[in-house]
Each structure stands twice: as C-alpha cells, then as structure tokens.
Amino acid sequence: MITAGNVSIRVEVLDTPTGKAILDALPIQSGAQTWGEEVYFSTPVSVEREQGAREVVEPGEIAYWPDGDAIAIGFGRTPISQGDETRLASPCNIWGRSLDDVKALASVQPGDAITVAKA
C-alpha cells in the first residue's frame, strides 16, 4: 500500500528482484516530489537496472528509478513525454501494479508525506 497525502493506492508486487528489495525495506517513509503527472520519492533501496527496464510506462505500473534510488509513479504526461505517453526520466524497473486509479495522485503536492507499507 502506498499512501501519499490523502491518497492510498493498493499495489500488487511483482516477483522481481526490485519487488523483493522493496518488500524487504518496508515500511518506507519519504516526501513526495512531482514532475509533470508523476509522483516520485526517495527510498533506502538501491538496486541495479533490470533487463526490461523502460522509460515509457503505462499508468498503473509502479516503477523504481535506479538512477535516483526512488519509486516513480507516472499517471500521465511528464515534461519529456511525446504525445500522450507517460515517459519517466530514464529506464526504470517495473516492480508493481496499482489496483486503484493512479490518476488520484494528481492531488499530491511536493513535500506531502508518503508511506509504503504492507496492507
């Protein structure tokens, strides 16, 4: 479960090295940052870029950004998107899928408290 400001998103964790590393680090507390229609936040997790990491994601995919040791949740266009795609800053590991509408994250403001914890 990811709680950001007054928004809570249930997450299905994928069976990947990054998914395991995130689970092992729980609970994670951080502060929100935004970049276009993306919320991201720092984590104590540090893992390498996995094979299959990508910049363009589908809203609802939960990503880990190896270049910044951060979780990134894109829900629309970012400043580098082309067309209607959701493009993150650099290739990210997909480690989870949201079970809720990530567009609710549009209400999250920079500095809002974020918690990642087991439901």
PyMOL commands that set and color helices and strands:
alter all, ss='L'
color gray80, all
select helices_A, chain A and resi 17-25+102-107
alter helices_A, ss='H'
color red, helices_A
select strands_A, chain A and resi 2-4+7-9+11-13+28-31+33-34+38-42+54-57+61-65+70-74+86-98+113-116
alter strands_A, ss='S'
color yellow, strands_A
deselect
rebuild
show_as cartoon
